[in-house]
Structure formats: C-alpha cells, structure tokens
C-alpha cells in the first residue's frame, strides 16, 4: 500500500510542475484528485485519443512513425525542461495521435517520476527512449 501512496504523491508532484504541458497536450490534463471510499486515492485525467507505442507499426506509415519518434523525444525533453524525470519510459506510457500538423505524443503515468533530475539522469532517460523507438 505504501508504494501506491508514494506513486500517487509522485504523480501529484509531477503534475504541479508540468501545468503548461497539460495545456499543450504533452501530458494528460489533471482534472482533479482526492480520496474516495475506503481511503482510495484517485487522479481524474481528461480522456485522450490515440494509440500506444506498441500499435504504431500496425497503424502508422513509416513517415508517421518517424514523426512519432521525434514527437516522443520532444515531449520527454519538455518534461525535463520543467524539472521532471519520468522514471518509467516504455511503450505503454507513450500515446500517439495523428494531427493536421503532424504526430503528437502524450506522456502517461508519472507514478515513478522524480523532480530536479541531473543532466546525466535526463540523458539516460532520453537514451532509453531512443532505444525503445529504434
């Protein structure tokens, strides 16, 4: 139980730092948070449409997949610029959608996030993302 409370707190701390990215669609918009019956903690996020990274090869053209990779790197760098290290970069935490101006990436799940990452931590996380996308 302690780990779910810690994850909840990390998510809230991350969302406090990335308000601007919520407005840009880089991360889901946090609509609210709190406790419900039996002390269960919840985050209410705006519903988003898209496909997870694992489905890109089935649904995106090669050009769109390339744009998705670039969008994911830009999204992660934007998080780092706001002082947030995601901490759990993998395909189920990246959602992509095709838009008129290209491909957008939404980064999901901040339960393992940390604040004020070092440059080395940021580079390791970006390297992990690049390996995932290759």
C-alpha positions in Angstrom: 0.0 0.0 0.0 2.8 2.4 0.8 4.1 2.2 -2.8 0.7 3.2 -4.3 0.6 6.2 -1.9 4.1 7.1 -2.9 3.2 6.8 -6.6 0.2 9.0 -6.1 2.3 11.6 -4.4 4.9 11.5 -7.2 2.2 11.9 -9.8 0.8 15.0 -8.0 4.3 16.5 -7.5 5.0 16.0 -11.2 1.7 17.5 -12.3 2.4 20.5 -10.2 5.5 21.1 -12.3 4.0 20.5 -15.7 0.9 22.6 -15.8 2.0 24.3 -19.0 2.5 20.9 -20.7 -1.1 19.9 -19.8 -2.3 22.8 -21.8 -0.1 21.9 -24.7 -1.3 18.3 -24.7 2.1 16.8 -23.9 0.6 15.1 -20.8 -3.0 14.4 -19.9 -4.8 17.2 -18.2 -5.3 16.7 -14.5 -8.9 17.5 -13.7 -8.8 16.6 -10.0 -7.6 14.4 -7.3 -8.5 13.1 -3.9 -9.8 10.2 -1.8 -12.9 8.2 -2.3 -14.5 5.4 -0.2 -12.1 3.3 1.9 -9.3 5.9 1.5 -8.6 5.0 -2.1 -6.7 7.8 -3.8 -7.7 8.8 -7.4 -6.5 11.1 -10.1 -9.1 12.3 -12.6 -7.5 12.9 -16.0 -9.0 14.1 -19.2 -9.6 11.3 -21.7 -7.3 11.3 -24.7 -7.4 9.5 -28.0 -4.5 7.9 -29.7 -2.5 4.7 -30.0 0.1 3.3 -27.7 3.7 2.9 -28.9 3.2 -0.8 -29.4 0.5 -0.2 -32.0 2.4 2.3 -34.1 3.8 -0.3 -36.6 0.3 -1.5 -37.2 -1.4 1.8 -37.7 1.1 4.4 -38.8 3.0 4.8 -42.0 6.8 4.8 -41.9 6.8 8.6 -42.2 4.3 8.9 -39.4 6.3 6.5 -37.2 9.4 8.7 -37.8 7.4 11.8 -36.8 6.1 9.9 -33.7 9.7 9.2 -32.6 10.6 12.8 -32.9 7.5 13.9 -31.1 8.3 11.5 -28.2 11.8 12.9 -27.9 10.4 16.4 -27.9 7.8 15.5 -25.2 10.4 14.0 -22.9 12.8 16.9 -23.3 9.9 19.2 -22.5 9.3 17.3 -19.2 13.0 17.6 -18.4 12.9 21.3 -19.0 10.1 21.6 -16.4 12.3 19.7 -13.9 10.6 16.3 -14.2 12.2 12.9 -14.8 9.5 10.5 -16.0 11.2 7.5 -14.4 9.3 4.8 -16.3 9.7 5.3 -20.1 8.2 2.4 -22.0 5.8 1.8 -24.8 2.6 1.7 -22.6 3.4 5.2 -21.3 3.6 6.9 -24.7 0.4 7.6 -26.6 0.4 9.0 -30.2 -2.1 10.7 -32.4 -2.1 12.0 -35.9 -3.0 15.6 -36.2 -3.2 18.1 -39.1 0.3 19.4 -38.2 1.9 16.0 -37.7 2.1 13.5 -34.9 1.6 14.3 -31.3 3.0 12.3 -28.3 1.3 12.3 -24.9 3.4 11.0 -22.0 1.4 9.0 -19.5 1.9 7.7 -15.9 4.1 9.7 -13.5 4.0 7.3 -10.6 7.8 6.8 -10.8 8.6 10.4 -11.6 11.2 12.4 -9.7 11.9 16.2 -9.6 15.0 18.1 -10.3 16.8 15.4 -12.3 20.5 15.8 -13.1 21.7 16.2 -16.7 23.1 12.7 -16.5 19.7 11.3 -15.4 18.0 13.2 -18.2 20.4 11.8 -20.8 20.0 8.2 -19.6 16.2 8.6 -19.8 16.5 10.0 -23.4 18.9 7.2 -24.4 16.3 4.7 -23.1 13.6 6.3 -25.1 15.8 6.3 -28.2 16.4 2.5 -27.8 12.7 2.0 -27.4 12.0 3.9 -30.6 14.6 2.3 -32.7 
